[in-house]
Amino acid sequence: MLTFNHYHSQWIDLRSDTVTHPTEEMLDAMVKADVGDDVYQDDPTTRQLEELAAKMVGKDAALFVPSGTFGNQLALISHTDRGDEVLIPESNHIVMHEVGASAVIAGVQLRCIPDVNGRITIKDLQRRFRDGDIHNPRTGLICLENAHSSGKVIPLSDMKEIFEYSRSLGIPIHLDGARIFNAAFALKVKATDISQYCDSVMFCLSKGLCAPIGSILAGSKSFIDRARKNRKLMGGGLRQSGYLAAAGIISLEKMVQRLVVDHENAQYLANQLGEIPGLEVFDDRLDINMVFFRIQKRNFDSNAFVHFLSKKNVKINPPMAEEYRLVTHYWIDKRKIDWVIMIIKEYMQKAL
């Protein structure tokens, strides 16, 4: 039988897969990394990471960047001119969680498209495209996100239709693919099957892939050449970045294939939560490693609930719009899930 003492020395952190920390193999590789000055492009480990990353998403070139938000904003400034308009689903990360950076860094405005968990209709997209009227900003870019932060993935048929429309207009597409490898597993395709429908793609090494720092921006060689200079402008020109890139190489070579375990654990967690009276699990948003649920009790004290779990060494975020999100990752196994389920049951038995 599980007891609290079984996990007293560690946190069970379900807030996000951003909380992962590097494996022992990554730490060892970081210490031993062969490095140089990457602004001069003479860091061999960073170059190795970028070449591997570009190959894995089917692009000509790639660039190591400090974070996912940095990579997305670098894509915007490298694709657009100041004053351009970017067409984007209204719930996407660039809109919701990047501090309005597109207005500050790229000097563009976002024209939001109604979406359902990241999915838009081609008709809604077409309605928002701006023609050459003197009063209109130029439509400079279309942005998509796959996997979406709602826990859903975007079907390839949607992406293909939008990509073909963008080709007819000569407008590039940038994909926020922070969890593109999760999306690939969910769709049962290769990452390149997703990234073929965009001109640039950003993906994170520091989420489910466990690297301590860093993301990748990939695209054509000419695009990455522009992005490299803009990366310097944004303060992202790193020096001996190979110490970080060494962990990223292991992320791509060894951690991608095990993401399916996180998906299986998320399904297991959802099934267990669904058996607790008073909890409504959103089974239709279980595509990747995220579980969303709602507590069906009026005036439920979410702060007290989060605090109770914290006292039991379990970290979760407070709800957003009454929805809780739990995220599985490398450091969450079924034993830990069983512990979390047990203490949630304990709390709900008293709360209902």
DOMIGU-477490 format. One line per 4 residues: their letters; for each residue y, z, x of C-alpha. Coordinates in nm, 4 decimals. Layout:
BEGIN
a = Y:Z:X  ... .
//
This chain:
BEGIN
mltf = 0.0000:0.0000:0.0000  0.3475:-0.0853:0.1254  0.5845:0.2003:0.1958  0.9514:0.2029:0.2827 .
nhyh = 0.8686:0.3229:0.6341  0.6728:0.0008:0.6882  1.0034:-0.1843:0.7139  1.2393:0.0948:0.8104 .
sqwi = 1.3236:-0.0603:1.1481  1.4342:-0.4017:1.0254  1.6386:-0.5700:0.7571  1.4889:-0.8129:0.5119 .
dlrs = 1.7791:-1.0537:0.4802  1.7634:-1.2944:0.1860  2.1338:-1.3803:0.1716  2.0904:-1.7214:0.3342 .
dtvt = 1.8933:-1.9113:0.5962  2.2083:-1.8881:0.8102  2.0966:-1.5352:0.9025  1.8054:-1.6601:1.1117 .
hpte = 1.8092:-1.5703:1.4790  1.6441:-1.7613:1.7633  1.2781:-1.7305:1.8502  1.1581:-1.5972:2.1847 .
emld = 1.0812:-1.9532:2.2921  1.4397:-2.0556:2.2167  1.5833:-1.7629:2.4097  1.3656:-1.8478:2.7090 .
amvk = 1.4714:-2.2133:2.6949  1.8378:-2.1148:2.6750  1.8136:-1.9021:2.9896  1.6466:-2.1846:3.1831 .
advg = 1.8556:-2.4747:3.0497  1.9816:-2.7428:3.2881  2.3542:-2.7671:3.2135  2.6757:-2.9443:3.3072 .
ddvy = 3.0206:-2.9971:3.1564  2.9713:-3.1687:2.8222  3.3356:-3.2779:2.7878  3.2584:-3.4991:3.0886 .
qddp = 2.9300:-3.5876:2.9142  2.7284:-3.4596:3.2084  2.5320:-3.1829:3.0364  2.1746:-3.3191:3.0429 .
ttrq = 2.0346:-3.0793:2.7843  2.3058:-3.1602:2.5325  2.2504:-3.5313:2.5880  1.8784:-3.4818:2.5308 .
leel = 1.9458:-3.2988:2.2044  2.1853:-3.5663:2.0823  1.9423:-3.8485:2.1610  1.6593:-3.6680:1.9816 .
aakm = 1.8792:-3.5848:1.6829  2.0013:-3.9444:1.6447  1.6434:-4.0715:1.6515  1.5269:-3.8209:1.3883 .
vgkd = 1.7866:-3.9400:1.1366  1.7735:-4.3063:1.2325  2.1247:-4.3374:1.3750  2.2516:-4.4955:1.6955 .
aalf = 2.4215:-4.1856:1.8328  2.4833:-3.8183:1.7634  2.7199:-3.5416:1.8632  2.6573:-3.1677:1.8990 .
vpsg = 2.9179:-2.9618:1.7106  2.9710:-2.5878:1.6643  2.9013:-2.5654:1.2891  2.8238:-2.7534:0.9709 .
tfgn = 3.1766:-2.7219:0.8388  3.3062:-2.8511:1.1726  3.0696:-3.1477:1.1486  3.1736:-3.2348:0.7935 .
qlal = 3.5430:-3.2109:0.8708  3.4962:-3.4087:1.1908  3.3323:-3.6825:0.9834  3.6247:-3.6880:0.7403 .
isht = 3.8898:-3.7195:1.0109  3.6848:-3.9843:1.1957  3.6200:-4.2010:0.8882  3.9619:-4.1862:0.7189 .
drgd = 4.3339:-4.2320:0.7660  4.5848:-3.9662:0.6644  4.6666:-3.9938:0.2956  4.3305:-4.1456:0.2042 .
evli = 4.1329:-4.0227:-0.0916  3.7726:-3.9047:-0.0617  3.5396:-3.9340:-0.3616  3.3049:-3.6366:-0.3807 .
pesn = 3.0958:-3.4427:-0.6359  3.2979:-3.1424:-0.7501  3.0346:-2.8797:-0.6588  2.9694:-3.0017:-0.3036 .
hivm = 3.0067:-2.7734:-0.0028  3.3086:-2.9620:0.1351  3.4953:-2.8848:-0.1872  3.3683:-2.5339:-0.2563 .
hevg = 3.3181:-2.3645:0.0785  3.5247:-2.5292:0.3533  3.8611:-2.3585:0.3013  4.0472:-2.6728:0.1967 .
asav = 4.0069:-2.7996:0.5523  4.0172:-3.1663:0.4539  4.3834:-3.1332:0.3552  4.4712:-2.9544:0.6797 .
iagv = 4.2621:-3.1402:0.9373  4.2134:-3.4960:0.8104  4.5168:-3.4958:0.5790  4.3151:-3.6459:0.2931 .
qlrc = 4.2839:-3.5501:-0.0699  3.9536:-3.4956:-0.2454  3.9033:-3.6688:-0.5789  3.6246:-3.4769:-0.7469 .
ipdv = 3.3548:-3.6331:-0.9621  3.1740:-3.4321:-1.2336  2.8206:-3.3596:-1.1201  2.5030:-3.1812:-1.2187 .
ngri = 2.3663:-2.9979:-0.9158  2.5191:-3.2585:-0.6855  2.4130:-3.5629:-0.8875  2.6796:-3.8022:-1.0105 .
tikd = 2.6601:-4.1174:-1.2208  2.7556:-4.4517:-1.0762  2.9922:-4.5029:-1.3714  3.1825:-4.1822:-1.2919 .
lqrr = 3.2064:-4.2922:-0.9298  3.3319:-4.6381:-1.0258  3.5988:-4.4917:-1.2556  3.7488:-4.3003:-0.9660 .
frdg = 3.7646:-4.5804:-0.7146  4.1302:-4.6745:-0.6500  4.2379:-5.0356:-0.6391  4.5206:-5.1712:-0.4227 .
dihn = 4.8018:-5.0747:-0.6602  5.1096:-4.9594:-0.4667  5.0986:-4.6207:-0.6411  4.7410:-4.5439:-0.5385 .
prtg = 4.6023:-4.3801:-0.2278  4.3338:-4.5773:-0.0511  3.9787:-4.4735:-0.1297  3.8593:-4.4150:0.2242 .
licl = 3.5245:-4.2371:0.1965  3.2475:-4.1243:-0.0362  3.0750:-3.7923:0.0348  2.7350:-3.6740:-0.0877 .
enah = 2.5207:-3.3643:-0.0232  2.1411:-3.3589:0.0036  1.9805:-3.1069:-0.0310  2.2416:-2.9559:-0.2614 .
ssgk = 2.3338:-2.5875:-0.2472  2.2102:-2.5456:-0.6052  1.8559:-2.5703:-0.4694  1.8131:-2.9264:-0.5953 .
vipl = 1.7607:-3.2514:-0.4092  1.9194:-3.5859:-0.4918  1.6720:-3.8657:-0.5717  1.6674:-4.1561:-0.3300 .
sdmk = 1.7294:-4.3941:-0.6195  2.0682:-4.2271:-0.6790  2.1603:-4.2515:-0.3126  2.0554:-4.6154:-0.2917 .
eife = 2.2654:-4.7096:-0.5953  2.5734:-4.5356:-0.4561  2.5158:-4.6861:-0.1110  2.4935:-5.0388:-0.2510 .
ysrs = 2.8147:-4.9832:-0.4465  2.9880:-4.8562:-0.1320  2.8765:-5.1677:0.0582  3.0340:-5.3904:-0.2075 .
lgip = 3.3669:-5.2116:-0.1492  3.3419:-5.1682:0.2277  3.3741:-4.7897:0.1970  3.1645:-4.5631:0.4232 .
ihld = 2.9477:-4.2760:0.3000  2.9185:-3.9400:0.4721  2.6218:-3.7187:0.3900  2.6401:-3.3427:0.4152 .
gari = 2.2751:-3.3104:0.5079  2.2924:-2.9499:0.6247  1.9344:-2.9106:0.4960  1.8267:-3.2762:0.5174 .
fnaa = 1.4814:-3.1844:0.6492  1.4293:-2.9487:0.3538  1.5314:-3.2359:0.1278  1.2844:-3.4677:0.3014 .
falk = 0.9957:-3.2273:0.2408  1.0946:-3.1826:-0.1225  1.1190:-3.5581:-0.1772  0.8026:-3.6210:0.0271 .
vkat = 0.9816:-3.8714:0.2488  1.1096:-3.8908:0.6053  1.4617:-3.7770:0.6897  1.5386:-4.1373:0.7831 .
disq = 1.4551:-4.2442:0.4273  1.7481:-4.0282:0.3154  1.9911:-4.1009:0.5970  1.9511:-4.4789:0.5634 .
ycds = 2.1837:-4.4521:0.2629  2.4828:-4.3149:0.4551  2.7025:-4.4162:0.7464  2.7188:-4.0678:0.8932 .
vmfc = 2.5195:-3.7516:0.8417  2.5701:-3.3908:0.9392  2.2782:-3.1490:0.9599  2.2503:-2.7884:1.0724 .
lskg = 2.0368:-2.6518:1.3511  2.1370:-2.2937:1.2726  1.9934:-2.2533:0.9216  1.6203:-2.2807:0.8611 .
lcap = 1.5734:-2.4334:1.2062  1.6658:-2.0993:1.3680  1.9007:-2.2151:1.6441  2.1720:-1.9538:1.7048 .
igsi = 2.4655:-2.1968:1.6903  2.5283:-2.5613:1.6191  2.5020:-2.8672:1.4014  2.4707:-3.2412:1.4565 .
lags = 2.6911:-3.5283:1.3427  2.5182:-3.8661:1.3657  2.6207:-4.2252:1.2971  2.6932:-4.5560:1.4704 .
ksfi = 2.7946:-4.5566:1.8361  3.1522:-4.6615:1.7535  3.1796:-4.3841:1.4949  3.0482:-4.1197:1.7353 .
drar = 3.2890:-4.2430:2.0037  3.5767:-4.1728:1.7614  3.4218:-3.8438:1.6598  3.3839:-3.7324:2.0212 .
knrk = 3.7587:-3.7675:2.0780  3.8355:-3.5971:1.7456  3.5953:-3.3177:1.8351  3.8124:-3.2512:2.1396 .
lmgg = 4.1237:-3.2608:1.9200  3.9665:-2.9988:1.6891  3.8823:-2.7676:1.9774  3.5125:-2.8431:1.9783 .
glrq = 3.4837:-2.9882:2.3279  3.2324:-2.7471:2.4795  3.1497:-2.7076:2.8446  2.7991:-2.5873:2.9385 .
sgyl = 2.6772:-2.6438:2.5831  2.3252:-2.7076:2.7088  2.2550:-2.3358:2.6813  2.2922:-2.3776:2.3051 .
aaag = 2.1458:-2.7268:2.2891  1.8233:-2.5997:2.4451  1.7557:-2.3973:2.1319  1.8449:-2.6973:1.9172 .
iisl = 1.5829:-2.9121:2.0893  1.3146:-2.6596:1.9972  1.4547:-2.6554:1.6425  1.3951:-3.0282:1.6089 .
ekmv = 1.0679:-3.0469:1.7984  0.8955:-2.7407:1.6485  1.0824:-2.5844:1.3578  1.1279:-2.8833:1.1268 .
qrlv = 0.7599:-2.9142:1.0397  0.7291:-2.5503:0.9358  1.0098:-2.5690:0.6753  0.7411:-2.6380:0.4161 .
vdhe = 0.6295:-2.2765:0.4613  0.9756:-2.1601:0.3523  0.9452:-2.3767:0.0410  0.6051:-2.2272:-0.0375 .
naqy = 0.7413:-1.8759:0.0119  1.0331:-1.9530:-0.2186  0.7884:-2.0650:-0.4867  0.5860:-1.7464:-0.4328 .
lanq = 0.9012:-1.5345:-0.4587  1.0067:-1.7147:-0.7770  0.6649:-1.6621:-0.9350  0.6728:-1.2909:-0.8574 .
lgei = 1.0295:-1.2477:-0.9817  0.9393:-1.4311:-1.3009  0.6909:-1.1556:-1.3894  0.9567:-0.8831:-1.3833 .
pgle = 1.0917:-0.8023:-1.7317  1.4640:-0.8700:-1.7624  1.4806:-1.1431:-1.4969  1.5279:-1.5120:-1.5753 .
vfdd = 1.4273:-1.7376:-1.2856  1.5638:-2.0918:-1.2782  1.2383:-2.2762:-1.2188  1.4105:-2.6146:-1.2394 .
rldi = 1.6002:-2.5463:-0.9149  1.3137:-2.4693:-0.6824  1.3154:-2.7879:-0.4765  1.3776:-2.6227:-0.1401 .
nmvf = 1.3889:-2.2692:0.0021  1.6217:-2.1155:-0.2580  1.5476:-1.9045:-0.5641  1.8093:-1.8498:-0.8334 .
friq = 1.7792:-1.5911:-1.1085  1.9819:-1.4056:-1.3689  1.9432:-1.0516:-1.4997  1.9296:-1.0473:-1.8781 .
krnf = 2.1084:-0.7229:-1.9488  2.4608:-0.6772:-2.0767  2.6983:-0.4895:-1.8516  2.4409:-0.4868:-1.5727 .
dsna = 2.5921:-0.3214:-1.2647  2.5370:-0.5845:-0.9957  2.7125:-0.3776:-0.7291  2.4767:-0.0876:-0.7877 .
fvhf = 2.1798:-0.3238:-0.7729  2.2903:-0.4778:-0.4418  2.3613:-0.1313:-0.3014  2.0177:-0.0041:-0.4061 .
lskk = 1.8473:-0.2908:-0.2263  2.0633:-0.2331:0.0786  1.9479:0.1283:0.0954  1.5940:-0.0095:0.1045 .
nvki = 1.6868:-0.2388:0.3979  1.7083:-0.5527:0.1824  2.0214:-0.7667:0.1995  2.1216:-0.9948:-0.0861 .
nppm = 2.4571:-1.1352:-0.1924  2.6303:-1.0305:-0.5132  2.5884:-1.2831:-0.7946  2.8130:-1.5853:-0.8418 .
aeey = 2.8740:-1.6654:-1.2102  2.5998:-1.4112:-1.2899  2.3461:-1.5965:-1.0734  2.1697:-1.4362:-0.7791 .
rlvt = 2.0459:-1.6540:-0.4942  1.7664:-1.5536:-0.2579  1.6832:-1.7739:0.0405  1.3580:-1.7772:0.2353 .
hywi = 1.3416:-1.8638:0.6043  1.1448:-1.8208:0.9253  1.1834:-1.4428:0.9290  1.0666:-1.3941:0.5689 .
dkrk = 0.6918:-1.3803:0.5070  0.4882:-1.2912:0.1994  0.4497:-0.9280:0.3051  0.8253:-0.8912:0.3035 .
idwv = 0.8481:-1.0717:-0.0278  0.5954:-0.8272:-0.1739  0.8127:-0.5382:-0.0537  1.1239:-0.6902:-0.2125 .
imii = 0.9418:-0.7509:-0.5418  0.8184:-0.3920:-0.5479  1.1641:-0.2399:-0.5087  1.3250:-0.4812:-0.7561 .
keym = 1.0591:-0.3797:-1.0091  1.1375:-0.0167:-0.9348  1.5073:-0.0713:-1.0009  1.4609:-0.2802:-1.3146 .
qkal = 1.2247:-0.0282:-1.4708  1.5083:0.2257:-1.4552  1.7855:-0.0184:-1.5475  1.6360:-0.1629:-1.8669 .
//
